Amino acid sequence: MEEAIRLDAAGPATVGADIKSPPRYEHALELLLKHCGNPLVEIERVLANDPQNVSGHCLRAALIVCTDAVAARSSLAESLAAIEAACPDAQNPARRHAAAAQAWFNGDPALAVDRYGAILIDWPHDILALVVAHALDFRLGDRRMLRNRVARILPKWEATTPHYASVLAMYAFGLEENGQYRRAEKIARRALALDPRHPGAIHVIVHVMEMQGRAREGLAFLAATEPVWVEGTGFSVHLAWHRALFHLDTDNPNSALAVYDAQIANARASDMSVLADASALLWRLQLRNIRVRERCRILADRWEMQALAGARPFYVVHAIMAFAAAGRRAAATRVFNALPHADTSCASPSPPEEALAPPLCEALLAFACGDYAVCVERLIRVRHLADRCGGSLAQCDLIHLTFTEAALRARKARLASALVAERAAQKPASRINRLLQQRLQMIMPATA
């Protein structure tokens, strides 16, 4: 039986807006939007009670695509078949969700995001299409659409509309990733006023403070909001990672290490996003000449347990980062050889994340071996892709940090001077940047 879609003045609100949607469906949707708990458990309960629930199948498909859960392809195929059987009309909103998810299933995320975006043009209240398109825009490094896609539908929403705080949080993140920091913080704080327990809105404010170099303010904000995010959210480890970055930016590596040990290394979750945050933090500490070799070995053990075949290049890079830092050259080489090696030219049709990964991995391995000049040479080639690494601007900054540190260690004074000046202009209050400026002065007399 084709599922009824609730109609209001704006047209079909969402494939999940069925008047008879069970409370578990609404709860699962809320968990997905706020990155809390385990929405998949709730979705599976919905489908166990009603295997033909089209909204439930659309929600399961959305979650799989959002999280890039390659291991759940069989579940996605099951949901796509159920939607197509229940909805013979190809223009039915649920069928269009299925077509979008099918594109991802077929290995074409660009087509998937186009299809989810087309749904939003016709039904701007379809929150499920919005959250998937937002996730894909982020993953594909399309920062302009990360902001503009939400801006397109925002005038159709009102503060009283369910999930409005989540829409504002998505919009605020898009603004932040496009350098509109003041407006991003304003919108994120508005989302928090509507829902004080929205970890996504907290995350945006933390990003703004990170990008503006407001480290001490960021530490205070994270401490004040910690009861909201510290347990049971998709941001629990990631916001701890941000806390550690703030400590590093105040030149307090010991506190950063304490955060790593207490909130990242011992996190209950061990998915790739958690391991990527762990790798990125330990690499930053290593750049500061902090002894983390044993921690890197333990982290490399955890990466060895991951099925990296078919994983996003973003995660493969972070696995190789851990292997390189731990001195596991064979493991790094094995994983590196499985990467697709794409063209890195500006005209390359390859997704930036895929094009960037191989030379970035070569640079990381060279740095770990002390071949700083080689590291510099590899990173010069892909600097035009550095802010499209598959993560946020804050995550991609690791490339710039490594580039700057390699230039300093290779005693390439002119390049190092330019890179340090660039960092200082962005964050003049950063103590890390001041330390880099001091180190630059140590090599300038000998090589200028």
Secondary structure, 3 states (H helix, E strand, C coil): CCCCCCEECCEECCCCCCCCCCHHHHHHHHHHHHCECCHHHHHHHHHHHCCCCHHHHHHHHHHHHHCCCHHHHHHHHHHHHHHHHHCCCCCCHHHHHHHHHHHHHCCCHHHHHHHHHHHHHHCCCCHHHHHHHHHHHHHCCCHHHHHHHHHHHHHHCCCCCCCHHHHHHHHHHHHHHCCCHHHHHHHHHHHHHHCCCCHHHHHHHHHHHHHCCCHHHHHHHHHHHHHHHCCCECCHHHHHHHHHHHHHHCCCHHHHHHHHHHHHCCCCCCCHHHHHHHHHHHHHHHHCCCCCHHHHHHHHHHHHCCCCCCCCHHHHHHHHHHHHHCCCHHHHHHHHHCCCCCCCCCCCCCCHHHHHHHHHHHHHHHHHCCCHHHHHHHHHHCHHHHHHCCCCHHHHHHHHHHHHHHHHHCCCHHHHHHHHHHHHHHCCCCHHHHHHHHHHHHHHHHHC
